[in-house]
Amino acid sequence: MANTDTQQFKGVYVEDYFSGNEDRNKLYTETKDELNRSSSLLAKTMRANGIYAKSDMDYNNSFYRMKRIDPYYMVEGATEMLFFVKPDLNIVDSSGNLINFNYTYTDGSPNGSYDTMAANAGTANIPYFRWLKDAGYTDSVFKNLSYRASSCPFMRILTNRKSSNMDIPDIVADEMESAQNLYGTRIYYPKSSMKSDEDAEFSIEFEDTQFLEIYNLFKAYDMYRQFKWMGMIAPESKYTQYKILHDHMGIFKFLIDNDGETLLYWAYATGVYPKSISRSSLSEIQDKGSLRITVTFKLSGWFSDMEPNILAHFDHLVDTYTGRNIKEIPIWDDDIQAVDGSNIDAFYISRDPATPHSTSDSYKRYLIKGYSV
């Protein structure tokens, strides 16, 4: 091969190629600088045609004269993640064995604080719970309903198989009406909006499996309440003594930006219990499509959002079973140059370490990151 051929790349000499790159880089830099100067003719022309630079989106310190599209800070969608905190139903003990009350409590007994308890009571004497135990539903049902029976405080199956979003209550202020004056008019005064955060209901849909794990989970939840109401099952004495609602649960709601880890919104529903279960979903199962179970939840406690203690509470619950002995799994896999879709053991909330680039995006944000234990 001739020496001149070694200096060519697709008909372009190497020296000319790199020289062209330098010219293009210089032109790019000059054009970028020209655009960033709001007083330049190029920037004015682009703004006249509805194209704005990021520095033009100064919505806190100036007024917009014309309507504009904001591609820099607009919310283009989000992914919802729900984390269901387990109740502590007295179905199984810490070893996963069904509870068996085969004796009678009396006043002053060292065994408990109940006046009477029927003999042969407890979940070990209820056929439905015995069947769940024998059929292998200990992990999917019992350990999800009994906080003490598993190290993880969350019901992972509900997080992974929920197929609809959780509706949240609007903020509505109560009003106080003044007396009418001489002309028949009155004044309304806003009071507190605290009632917006209580006495709410919302429904969540779950995609069940061929083993009906979701249905049996909530069915067992309801059966426990039935037999507790009839006196055949009782909570642990500490819950009665300290008036703790052991059969209520909590739900964390996170809205995550399209980058897969930036938190846009967070909330926590305290004191939630399933009110209704769509058993009618089993009336007829369609040939095509999955089986979906809809559960309506009642909020007997309190709904709160955007409070920093919610994030601290979430991380504390994760600490109870990881001990921070963890390794981060980045959401982006550099080896395949794509998103890492592998399973993880835990999520943690952390502060975004990125340095803000301008006044408009200088907010301190939180990230939800995946880890392996």
N, C-alpha and C positions, 0 to 999 in steps of 0.2 A: 504494500500500500504506500502510495506516495506520501511524502511528508506534509504536503498541503492538505491531503485528505484527513490526516489525523487532527488537523486544526479546525475541521468543519463539523458542525452539528446541524444536520438536516438542512444543509445549504447555507447556514449562517456561520460565519467565522466566530470562534470562541471569544476573541477580543471584542468583536462587535456586539456579541450577545450580552456579555457582562456590562459593557458600556451602555447598552440599551436599558438594562436593569437599573443602573444608577440614575439614568435620566427619568425613568418611570417612577422610581422611588422619590426623586426630587420633586417631580410633578405632583405626586400623591401628597407629599408633605406640604407643599405650597397650597394645594387645593384645600386640604384639611384645615390649615391655618386660616385660609381665606373664609371658609365656612364658619369657623369658630368666632370670627370677628363679626359681631352682630351688625356693625355699621357698614360692612362691605357690600358692594353691589350684588355679588353672587348670593350672599345670605339673604339680602332683601328680595331678590328675584325668587329664590326658593320659598321664602315665607309667603310671598304673594300667590304662589301656586300650592299652598297648603303643606309644604314640607318644612318641618321644624327640626332644629338641632336639640340635643338634650338640654343644653344650657338655656334654651327658650322656654322650657317647661318649668318656669319659676312661678308656680301657682300660689305660693304662700306670700310672696312679696310684690306681686304685680297683678294687673287685671288683663285678661285676654280680650282683645278687640274682636277677633273672629273665632268661630268654632274651629277646633282643631282635633286631630286624632293624636292620641298619646300612646305611642308604641313602647315607651320606656317604662311607664309605671302602671299601665292598665293591668287589671286582673283578667287573664285570658282563660281561666279555668282553674280548678283545684281538685285534689283528691281527698276524700274524707276517710279518716281512720278512726275507728271506735275501739276503745279498750273497756271491757266489762270486768269490774272488780267483783270477785266472788262473794256470795253470801257465806254464812257458816251454818248451814242446816245440819241438824243433829241426826244425820243419816248414817254416817260411818265414823269410826274413830280414826285416830292418826295413822293407824296401820291399814285402813281401808276395809275393816270388818264392820258388818251391820251392827247397829246398837240393839241390845237386848235388855229390857227392864223386866227381869223375872222376880222382882221383889216389890214390897210395898214400902213407900216412904211414910214416916210418921213424924209428928211434931217433935222437934229436938233430936231427930236422927242425924248422925254424923254424915249420912250419905247425900243429903240435899236439903232443899228449903221448901219442898212441896208438902202440902197437907196429906194428900193421898195420891197414889199412882196405881192404876190397875195392874194386876199381875199379868205376866205374859204380854206386856206392851213393848213398844219399840219397833224399829223397822225390820228387825230380824224375824218378826212374827207377822209381817204383812206380805202376802204372796207376790204382789207386784214388785216390791223391792228385792225379794229373794230371786225372782226371775231375772231382773236386771243384773244382779250379782252373778248368777249362774251363766247368763248369756254373754258375759264379758263386757258389760257397760261400766265397769269400775272407773276406767280412765276418762271416758267421754262424758259420763253423767255424774257419778258420785264425787269424783275428785274436782269437778267443776262447780259442784254445789256445796262442798265442804271445804272451807278455807284451810282447815287444819290438816287435811289429807294430802295436800300438795304444796310444794315449795313456791310455785308460781302463783301470784295473787290474781292473775287475769285468766279469763276464759278464752283461751286462744281460738277454739273452734268457732266462737261467735264472731271474733274479729275477722277471721279468715273467710267465713262463709256468709257474711251479711251481704245482701244484694240491693239494699236501698239505703238512702240517707236518713239521718235522724233529724226530724223536725224540732226546732227550738222555739220557745215562746217569744213573742214580741214584747218590747218594753212599752207599757201603757201606764200612764200616770193617773191616779185617782183624782177626782175633782171635788171641790167643796163649793156649794152654791150659796151666794149671799141672798138676803131678803130683797124683795122688790122695793124699788123706791117709788116716789110719787108718780113717775111716768111709766111704771110697769117694767122697767129694765132691771137687770141684775148683773152681777159680776161673778165670774167663775175663777176660783183660785186652784192652782195645781197643788196636789198633796204628794204623797210618796208613791213610787212605782213598785214597792216591795211585793205587792200581790202578783206582779207579773212573773216573779221568780218562784212561785209555789202553785200547787194545785193544777198542774199541767198534765196532759196526756199526749203521747206520741207513739207512732207505730214504726216498727222496723221489720223488714222482710229478710228472711234467711233462706239460702239454698240448701235444702236438706240432702242427705245421702240415701243410698239404698238401704242403709241400716236404720234409718229414721233416728239418727243420733240427736238432731236438733229437737225433733218432736218429743222424744223420750226425756230429754233434758228438762224441758219446760213442763212436761207431764209429771215428772217426778217432783219438780218444784211445787206444782199444784197439789199433788197427792200428799206431800208433806204437810202443806197448810191445812188440808182437809182433816187429816188424822190428828194434827196438833189441836185443831179446833174441837175435835171430839174427845180430847184428853188421852189419846193412845200414844202420842209422841210429845215429848217435851224438850225444850232447848236446854243447853247446859245451865246449871244453876247460876253461874256468874252473869249470864245475860239477863236473867230475871232479877237478880240482886241489884245490878247496876242499870236496869231498864234500857238495855241495848237492843235495838231492832236487828236481831241476827239474821232475819229472813229478808232483809233489804240489801240492795246492791248499789254500786256506783258506776257511772258511765263517763269516761273521758271522751271528748270529741275534739279532734284535730283536723283542721283544714290545711293541706300542704300544697304549696305552689307547684307549678309544673316542673321545677327542677328536682322534685322528689324529696326535698329535705327542708326547705324553708317554711316555717310556720306562718301562715297568714292569720289564723284564728284558733283559739283554744277555749274550751268550756268544760265544766264538770257538773253532772247531775248527781246530787247526793240524796240518798233515801229513795231508791227506785225499786219497784216490784212489778213483775208481769201481771197484768190485769186480765187479759184475754189471750187465748191461743186459737189460731184459725184451724180448728179440727176439721172444718168444712173443706179444707184443701185436700183432704183425703177422700172426699165424696167421689171424685172421679179424677184419675190421673191421666193427663193427656199423653198421646203417643209421642208427640214431639215437645221438647222443652223440659226443663228441670222442675222438680217438685219444690215449691216455695211455701214456707211457713211464715205467716205474718203474726207478730206478737205485739200487742198493745201494752205499753208500759205506763204506769201511773207514778207521778212524782209526788211523793208524800213529804219530801224534805225540801231541798233548796237547789235552785239552778243559778250558777254563777259563771261568768266568762271574763276572759282577759285579765284575770287576777294572777299575779306572779306566784302566789302560794299554790295554785293549781299545778304549775310545772314542777315546783319543789315537791309537792305531794306525789306526783307521778314518779319522779326520780327516786324518791324514798321507797316507794313500793317496789320498784325494780331492784333497788339495793337489797331488799329482803331475800332475794333468791340468787342474785349474782355476786354480791359482795364486792362489786367493782373489779373482780378478777376477769377482765374482759379484753377483747381485741376488736378494734373497729374494722368493719367491712365497708370500704368505700362504695358509694352507689355507682361510681364509674370505674369500669375495669379497663385499665390501660393496656392489658395484653390483647384484648379483643376489640378495643376501641368501641365499647358499647356498654349499656347499662348492665350491672350485675344483678341477675334475677335469682340468685341462690337464696336459700332459707337462712334466717338468722335466729338467734336465741333471745335477743332483747333489744329494746329501743331505749335511747337516752335523749334527754333534751339538753342542748348545750348552746352557749352564746356563739353567734357567728363571728369568727375571728377576722373576717375580711375588713379591710380599711375602706371607709366611705370615700367616694371619688368627688362628690359635689355636695352642695348644701341641701339639694332636694332629696338625696338618698342617704343622708347621714344618720338614719335611724338605726338603733341597735336592735338586731333581730335575733330570733332563736331558730335553731336547727334541730330536727329530729333525725338521729343517726342510728344505724344498725350495728349490732355487735354480736360476736360469738363468745360464748363462755368457755 
